[in-house]
């Protein structure tokens, strides 16, 4: 929250130092493309794109498509345990997890103040989203007797899949600074309420053992209890690039 307040303050101060008139782009029929992106780390991307269209002077309709991609891989070193005559050696598969999300949002935005190159905006909006999560992990046990391999192997694998649908809405407050007549940077706060509901939460575990070339395998499917949650609070929207056309 502090970071966004700082951004809003900087944008307001910048207005007095720049000669561009931001209000010229808020007339009926004016429009702009919107782009928002945030790279949190090497495996995480959140972003969106949309359109701002002015229905009347200072009043804009803002449809937006949002999406997110996350991926994470965890490596674990092999280890050994037990007595020398029945020593267990464990090797681990790379544990992988990923989340994909997609959403649609629609907001009505009102320009409250135009001061030089800065517009101060407020509005209301809502939307929905869907997301899916999956993870895979596993490990293998082999055994030795005083350094000699024992003809026995165990393999464990687990796969989890989860899907969620969410709905929400709220009020927004933000600022937009025009770098040029056609290009702007914006920052925004949203005070919103959202509800999410799981549609699937399934885990599939497989255990197999091999002795003398004979493989025995057991697969267990667990349907975990589905949950629903409600959240209320502030949400910070990262910097948004706007391009008038």
N, C-alpha and C positions, 0 to 999 in steps of 0.2 A: 504494500500500500504506500509506504514512504517513497519508494522509487517512482511510482506513477504520479504521486503528488508533486514530486520534484520535477518530473517531466512537464506536467501541466503548468507549473510555475515558470519554468524556462520558456515554454511556448508563449505564455502571456507576456513575459518581459521582452521576448524577441519581437513582439508585434510592433512596439514603438520604434524599433530599429530598422524596420523593413518597410519599403514603400508600396508593396503589393496590397491591393484592395481585395481581401478574401470574399467580401460580400458580392462581388461581381459574378461569382459562380454559384449563387444560391437562388437564381431566378427560375420561374416555371419553365420546365423543359431541360434545364441544365442536368448533366449527368457525369458520372465518374466511375471508373473501375477501381475496385478495392482489393488490396492484397495484404495478407497477414501471414507471417511465418515466424517460427521460433525453433531454433536448433538448441536443445537443452544439452545433449551430449551426442557422441558419435552414433548412438543407436536410437535416438529419439527425435522425431520431427512432428510438429503440430503446425497446422496452417489452415488457410481458408482463402476464398476469393468471392467477390460479389459485385454488386452494382448499387450505386446511389443515384436515385432519380428524383428530381424535385417536382412534386405535384403542384406546388404553388410557391410563391416567394418565401424562402426560409423553411419550408416543410418538405422533407424528403422521405421516400420509401427506400428501404435498404434490405434487399434479399441477399443472403450469404450462404455459401456452401462451405462447410468445415470438414476437415479430415485430419487424422493422426496416424502415425506409424511408429511403433516402438519394437525394438528387438534387443535381446540380451542373451549373451552366451557366458556361462560360468564353467570354468575348468577346475578340476580337483585332482591333486597329485595322487598317484597310487600309494597304497600302504599295505603293511603286513602285520599280522598279529597271531598269537598262539604259540604253543610249544613246538620245538623243532620236529617232533615226530608227527605232528598234524598242524602244520603252519598254513594259515590262510593268507592268500594274496589277493587284494582287491584292486581292480582297475575301474575307473569311472568314465562313462560316456560324457561328452560335453552336454551340460544341462542347457536347454534352449527354451526361451519364452518370448512370445510376441503378442502384440495387441494391435488391432486395426479398428479404426472408428470412422464414422461418416455421419454428418448431420446437416440439417437445413434450418436456417434461422430467418426471421422476418422482423424488421423493426421500423417504427415510425420515428423520425428524428427531426427535432425542431432547433433551428439556429436561434439561440437566445441573444448572443452578443457578437457583433463583428467589429473587431478592433485592429485596424491595420491589416497585417497578414494572418491574423488568428481569428478563427470562429470558435465560440463556446457553444456546445450542443448538448441537448438533453432529449430523452425519448423513452419509449417503451417498446418491448419486443418479446418474442418467444420463439420456441423451436423444439425440435426433437432430434434424437440421435440414436444410432445403433453402434454397438461395439462387440468385438469378438476377441477372446483370449485363448491361447493354446500354449501348452508347455510339454516338453519331453525330457525325461531323464532316465538313467539306468546305470547299472554296474554289474560286474562279473567277478565271481569268486573262483579261484583255483587253489589247489592244495598241494603241499609237498611233505614228504617224510624224509627228514634229514637231507634236504636238497634234491630228493628224487621226486619227480612229478607223480601225483596220485591221479588215477583215471576217474576223475569226478569234477564236474564243473557246474556252477550255479549261475543263472542269469536272471536279473530282475529288471523290468522296465515299467515305467509309469507314464501315461499320457493323460493330460487334463484338457478339457474343452469347456468354455464358458461363453455365454452370449447375454447381452444386456440391452434393454431398450430404455431410453430416458426422455422425459418431457420437462420443459421448464419455461419460465418467463420472468421478467423483471423490468426495472427502470435503469437507465444508463445516463452517465454524465461524462463528457469528454471535451477535448480541445483538438483543433486541427490547425496546423501551421503550414502556410503555403510558401514553399521554397521558391517556386516560380509561379507564374500565372496558371500553370497546368498541373503542377506536381505538389502534393501535400504530404505531410507526416502527421498522424493522429495518435492520441493515446486516450484510453477510456477505462472507466470503472463501471461495473454492473452490480447492482444489488438485486439478487435473484433468488427464486425458490425453484427447486428441481426435484423430480421424483424419478427413480430408476427401479426397474424390475428385471430380475433374471428370467430368461427363457430357457436356459440350459446350464447345467453344472454337472458335468460327467467326468468321472475318472476311470480309466481302464488300466489295470495292473496285470502284468504277465510274469509268471515265475516258471522257469524251465530248468531242468537238471539233466545232465548227460553222464551216463555211466556205461563203459564198455561199448560206446557207440549207440546206445539206446537213449532216445530223448523222451522225457516226460514233461508235459507242459500243462499249466493251469492258468486260465484267464478269468479275471474277476472284474465285472463292471459295476461301478457304484454311482447311483444317481443321488447327488448331494441335495439337501433341502434348498429350495429356491428362496431367495430373499428379496425384499423390497425396502428401499430407503428413501428418506426425504432429507434434503439439504437446504439450508437457508444461509445466505451470507454474501460477502463481497467477492467479486471475481475481477481480476485484473486482466485486461486485454492488452496484448503486446502492441508495439508500434505497427500502425497500419499505413501502407503506402496508397495514396489516392492519385489517380491520373484522370484529369478531365478530358473529355473528348466531345 
